[in-house]
């Protein structure tokens, strides 16, 4: 007995822990579902569905058909019954003949209700995707072990969803039943008059009352459908919600781990640096710090555009720019304060700002004239470009009030 009590309490403890974990998991799912989560759910056949919309639409469509074409349908059914109740000697003496006539009657009955079957099928297919869209997934047809789990089965039988389905069933019963009762109760006098009529007009009048009651009563299902549709959308969204950990894991899967992203960024920087170094060949001058900063400028005298920064960098990249400039024969101009001003105020492949026009123009003019001066054995003093006070920066990119051109 002690052993049994120990086993029982152990199982109870494990079950309680599992229930607590499940409760914690459900409470942790506070994040809205991502597009990837919704896409994977659709692949598995998990979409919002409202069976009440389909039921209401199919029942109402059948009611409308019977209301419009009920007389013809009733006539066909009456003829089939009339033919089936007529027996001759051949049918009595030969059982095979009777069976053949029974088969013919079944075919005629099926043909008479074929329009209703086709109409119902079309309406069901049309309404099945009104919420959640149309979706077909083979994965939803595959057997899953969770479907055979008895605990999950009991949860479906006695859980919240079962209570909601029971409430909807009771609502439909009382709503449709109550409307039908009041309609028939209001037609008691007409039914009493029908009992005094001949068979054919009596059947016609009864059919008219019943089809009208069927149409009005089935129309009340729209109320249930209008309530169920937003509830199903809400429930599906709650089911698809994710925990913060799931969101982080998904982001890690889609964007990659930090190490992978770092390698990607490093590769992108290498490609960008290589492309920038190729652009140094198009430059007219490289303004240097001389060691820590390097900015390559390109200028087209035939254009109205100002000079443009085609390459820039610090430390190692600056050294590579200077080396590339030496290989391509691009002259270097040492002006630390102008190099820093260009580096911190101008983006790559952008034109220099207007306050630096004069300083850069002095450098460009000096570079363009230096070859002709050398050819004529003349000398020209190197200019000292001035930078506006609000564009003076130190090596860390902070604005400085000290005009230090070193």
C-alpha positions in Angstrom: 0.0 0.0 0.0 2.8 2.4 0.9 4.5 1.6 -2.5 1.2 2.2 -4.3 0.7 5.5 -2.5 4.2 6.5 -3.4 3.7 5.7 -7.1 0.4 7.5 -7.1 1.9 10.7 -5.5 4.8 10.5 -7.9 2.5 10.3 -10.9 0.4 13.1 -9.5 3.5 15.3 -9.1 4.7 14.5 -12.6 1.3 15.3 -14.1 1.1 18.5 -12.1 4.5 19.5 -13.4 3.5 18.8 -17.0 0.3 20.8 -16.5 2.3 23.6 -15.0 4.8 23.6 -17.9 1.9 23.6 -20.4 0.3 26.5 -18.6 3.6 28.4 -18.5 4.0 27.8 -22.2 0.6 29.1 -23.0 1.1 32.1 -20.7 4.5 32.8 -22.4 3.0 33.0 -25.9 2.4 36.7 -25.8 4.1 37.8 -29.1 2.1 38.2 -32.3 2.8 35.5 -34.9 5.4 36.3 -37.5 4.9 35.9 -41.3 7.1 32.9 -41.3 5.0 31.2 -38.5 1.8 31.9 -40.4 3.3 30.6 -43.6 4.4 27.3 -42.0 1.0 27.0 -40.3 -0.6 27.3 -43.8 1.7 24.6 -45.1 0.5 22.3 -42.3 -3.1 23.1 -43.0 -3.6 25.3 -40.0 -5.8 28.2 -41.1 -8.8 30.0 -39.6 -12.0 28.2 -40.5 -15.6 28.8 -39.6 -17.8 25.8 -40.2 -20.8 27.9 -39.2 -20.5 30.1 -42.3 -20.4 27.0 -44.5 -23.4 25.4 -42.7 -25.4 28.6 -42.8 -24.7 29.2 -46.5 -25.4 25.7 -47.5 -28.7 25.3 -45.5 -29.9 28.7 -46.7 -29.1 28.0 -50.3 -31.0 24.7 -50.1 -33.9 26.5 -48.5 -34.0 29.1 -51.3 -33.9 26.4 -53.9 -36.7 24.5 -52.3 -38.7 27.8 -51.9 -38.3 28.5 -55.6 -38.5 25.1 -57.1 -40.2 23.1 -54.4 -43.4 22.5 -56.4 -41.5 20.8 -59.3 -39.4 18.8 -56.8 -42.6 17.8 -54.9 -44.2 16.8 -58.2 -41.2 14.6 -59.2 -41.2 12.9 -55.8 -45.0 12.3 -56.0 -44.6 10.7 -59.4 -41.9 8.4 -58.2 -44.0 7.3 -55.2 -47.0 6.8 -57.5 -45.1 4.7 -59.9 -43.6 2.7 -57.1 -47.0 1.9 -55.6 -48.3 0.4 -58.9 -47.8 -3.3 -59.2 -48.7 -5.6 -62.1 -48.6 -9.3 -62.4 -45.1 -9.4 -63.9 -43.7 -7.5 -60.9 -45.5 -9.8 -58.5 -44.4 -13.1 -60.2 -40.9 -12.0 -61.2 -38.7 -10.7 -58.2 -36.1 -9.6 -60.7 -38.5 -7.2 -62.4 -39.5 -5.7 -59.0 -35.8 -5.2 -58.2 -35.2 -3.6 -61.5 -38.1 -1.2 -61.0 -36.7 -0.4 -57.5 -33.4 0.5 -59.1 -35.1 2.7 -61.6 -37.0 4.5 -58.9 -33.7 5.1 -57.0 -32.1 6.6 -60.0 -35.0 8.9 -60.7 -35.0 10.0 -57.0 -31.3 10.7 -57.2 -31.7 12.7 -60.4 -34.5 14.7 -58.8 -32.2 15.9 -56.0 -29.0 16.2 -58.0 -29.5 20.0 -58.4 -29.6 20.3 -54.6 -26.4 18.2 -54.2 -24.6 20.3 -56.9 -25.7 23.5 -55.3 -24.6 22.4 -51.9 -21.2 21.3 -53.1 -20.6 24.7 -54.9 -21.7 26.7 -51.9 -19.5 24.7 -49.5 -16.5 25.1 -51.8 -17.1 28.8 -52.2 -17.6 29.5 -48.5 -14.8 27.4 -47.2 -12.2 30.0 -47.9 -14.1 33.2 -46.8 -11.9 33.5 -43.7 -8.4 32.2 -43.8 -8.3 31.8 -47.6 -8.2 28.7 -49.7 -5.6 26.3 -48.7 -4.8 22.6 -49.4 -2.0 20.8 -47.6 -0.9 17.2 -47.8 0.6 17.5 -44.4 -2.8 17.9 -42.8 -3.8 14.5 -44.2 -0.7 12.7 -42.8 -1.3 10.7 -39.6 0.1 12.3 -36.5 0.9 10.6 -33.2 -0.7 13.5 -31.3 -4.1 12.7 -32.8 -3.9 9.3 -31.1 -2.9 10.7 -27.7 -5.8 9.9 -25.3 -4.9 12.9 -23.0 -5.2 15.3 -26.0 -8.5 13.6 -26.9 -9.9 14.2 -23.5 -8.8 17.8 -23.7 -10.7 18.1 -27.0 -13.8 16.5 -25.4 -13.9 18.5 -22.2 -11.8 21.6 -23.1 -12.8 25.1 -23.9 -13.3 24.4 -27.5 -15.8 21.6 -26.7 -17.8 24.0 -24.5 -17.8 26.6 -27.3 -19.1 24.0 -29.8 -21.8 22.9 -27.3 -22.8 26.5 -26.8 -23.1 27.0 -30.6 -25.1 23.8 -31.0 -27.5 24.9 -28.2 -27.8 28.4 -29.7 -28.6 26.9 -33.1 -31.2 24.5 -31.6 -33.0 27.2 -29.6 -32.8 29.8 -32.3 -33.9 27.7 -35.3 -36.3 25.7 -33.1 -37.9 28.8 -31.6 -38.4 30.5 -34.9 -39.8 27.4 -36.4 -42.2 26.9 -33.5 -43.5 30.5 -33.7 -43.9 30.2 -37.5 -45.9 27.0 -37.3 -47.9 28.3 -34.3 -48.9 31.3 -36.4 -50.0 29.0 -39.2 -52.3 26.7 -37.1 -55.4 28.3 -38.6 -54.1 27.7 -42.2 -53.2 24.0 -41.4 -56.8 23.6 -40.1 -58.1 24.9 -43.3 -55.8 22.6 -45.3 -57.3 19.6 -43.6 -60.6 20.4 -45.3 -59.0 20.7 -48.8 -58.6 18.1 -51.5 -55.3 16.1 -51.5 -53.5 18.0 -54.3 -54.3 21.6 -53.2 -53.7 20.6 -49.6 -50.3 19.3 -50.3 -49.4 22.4 -52.3 -50.6 24.8 -49.5 -48.7 22.7 -46.9 -45.6 22.8 -48.9 -45.8 26.5 -49.3 -46.1 27.0 -45.5 -43.3 24.6 -44.7 -40.9 25.9 -47.3 -41.4 29.5 -46.1 -40.9 28.4 -42.5 -37.7 26.5 -43.5 -36.3 29.5 -45.3 -37.0 32.0 -42.5 -35.8 29.6 -39.8 -32.6 28.7 -41.7 -31.8 32.4 -42.2 -31.3 32.8 -38.5 -28.1 30.7 -38.8 -26.5 33.9 -40.2 -26.5 35.3 -36.7 -24.4 32.3 -35.4 -22.1 32.6 -38.4 -21.5 36.3 -37.8 -20.5 35.6 -34.2 -18.4 32.5 -35.0 -16.3 34.1 -37.8 -14.5 36.7 -35.7 -14.2 34.3 -32.8 -12.4 31.8 -35.1 -10.1 34.5 -36.4 -9.3 35.5 -32.8 -8.8 31.9 -31.6 -6.5 31.1 -34.6 -4.4 34.2 -33.9 -4.1 33.2 -30.2 -3.1 29.7 -31.2 -0.4 31.1 -33.5 1.1 33.4 -31.0 4.7 32.8 -30.1 6.8 33.1 -27.0 9.7 35.6 -26.9 12.1 32.7 -27.1 10.4 31.4 -30.3 10.6 34.8 -31.9 14.4 35.0 -31.1 15.0 31.5 -32.3 13.2 32.2 -35.6 15.1 35.5 -36.1 18.3 33.6 -35.5 17.3 30.9 -38.1 16.3 33.5 -40.7 19.1 36.0 -40.1 21.8 33.6 -39.0 23.8 33.4 -35.8 25.8 36.5 -34.7 29.0 34.8 -35.9 27.6 34.2 -39.3 26.3 37.8 -39.5 29.6 39.1 -38.4 31.4 37.2 -41.2 28.9 38.4 -43.7 29.4 42.0 -42.6 33.2 41.5 -42.8 32.9 40.1 -46.3 30.7 43.0 -47.3 33.2 45.4 -45.9 36.0 43.7 -47.9 34.0 43.8 -51.1 33.2 47.4 -50.5 36.8 48.3 -49.7 38.0 46.5 -52.9 35.4 48.4 -55.0 36.4 51.7 -53.4 40.1 51.0 -54.0 39.3 50.4 -57.7 37.7 53.9 -57.8 41.0 55.5 -56.6 42.2 55.2 -60.2 39.5 57.7 -61.2 40.6 60.3 -58.6 42.5 63.5 -59.3 44.0 63.9 -55.9 44.2 62.1 -52.5 44.2 64.4 -49.5 46.0 62.8 -46.5 46.5 63.3 -42.8 49.2 62.0 -43.7 49.0 58.7 -42.0 45.6 58.3 -40.3 43.2 59.7 -42.9 43.0 59.6 -46.7 40.2 61.0 -49.0 40.3 60.6 -52.8 38.6 63.3 -54.8 37.5 63.2 -58.5 36.7 66.4 -60.4 35.4 66.9 -64.0 36.2 70.4 -65.2 33.7 70.1 -68.0 30.9 69.6 -65.6 29.2 72.0 -63.2 29.3 69.5 -60.4 31.7 70.0 -57.5 34.4 67.4 -56.7 33.2 64.1 -55.4 34.6 61.7 -52.8 35.3 58.4 -54.5 37.3 56.8 -51.7 38.0 57.5 -48.1 39.3 55.6 -45.1 41.4 55.6 -41.9 44.5 53.8 -40.7 44.8 50.6 -42.8 42.3 51.6 -45.4 44.0 55.0 -45.7 47.3 53.2 -46.2 45.8 51.1 -49.0 44.3 54.2 -50.6 47.7 55.9 -50.6 49.4 52.7 -52.0 46.7 52.5 -54.8 47.2 56.2 -55.6 50.9 55.6 -55.9 50.3 52.7 -58.3 47.9 54.8 -60.4 49.9 57.9 -60.4 47.4 59.9 -58.5 49.1 62.8 -56.6 48.9 63.0 -52.8 48.2 66.3 -51.0 49.0 66.5 -47.3 46.4 68.6 -45.4 45.3 66.9 -42.1 42.7 69.4 -41.2 41.1 69.3 -44.7 41.3 65.5 -44.8 39.5 65.2 -41.5 36.9 67.8 -42.6 36.2 65.9 -45.8 36.1 62.5 -44.0 33.6 63.5 -41.3 31.3 65.7 -43.5 31.1 63.9 -46.8 29.7 60.4 -47.5 31.3 58.1 -50.0 30.3 58.9 -53.7 28.8 62.2 -52.5 29.8 65.7 -53.6 31.8 67.8 -51.1 29.8 70.4 -49.1 29.7 74.0 -50.2 31.7 75.4 -47.2 34.7 73.3 -48.4 34.5 74.5 -52.1 37.2 77.1 -51.7 39.7 74.9 -49.8 39.3 72.0 -52.2 39.5 74.4 -55.2 42.9 75.5 -54.1 44.1 71.9 -53.9 42.6 71.0 -57.3 44.1 74.1 -58.9 47.5 73.3 -57.4 47.4 69.7 -58.7 46.1 70.7 -62.2 48.9 73.3 -62.6 51.8 71.4 -61.1 52.6 69.4 -64.2 52.6 72.4 -66.5 54.7 74.3 -64.1 57.2 71.4 -63.9 57.4 71.2 -67.6 58.3 74.9 -67.8 60.9 74.5 -65.0 59.0 76.8 -62.7 58.0 76.3 -59.1 54.8 77.0 -57.3 54.4 77.2 -53.6 52.1 74.7 -52.0 48.8 76.3 -50.8 47.5 76.0 -47.3 43.7 75.5 -47.6 41.6 77.1 -44.9 38.7 75.2 -43.4 35.6 76.9 -41.8 35.6 76.9 -38.0 32.5 74.7 -37.8 34.2 72.0 -39.9 37.3 71.6 -37.8 37.5 68.1 -36.3 39.9 66.1 -34.2 40.9 62.5 -35.1 37.9 61.2 -33.2 35.4 63.2 -35.2 34.7 65.7 -32.5 34.5 69.4 -33.4 37.5 71.3 -32.3 38.2 75.0 -31.8 41.9 74.5 -32.3 43.1 75.0 -35.9 45.8 72.3 -36.0 46.8 71.5 -39.5 49.1 68.7 -38.6 
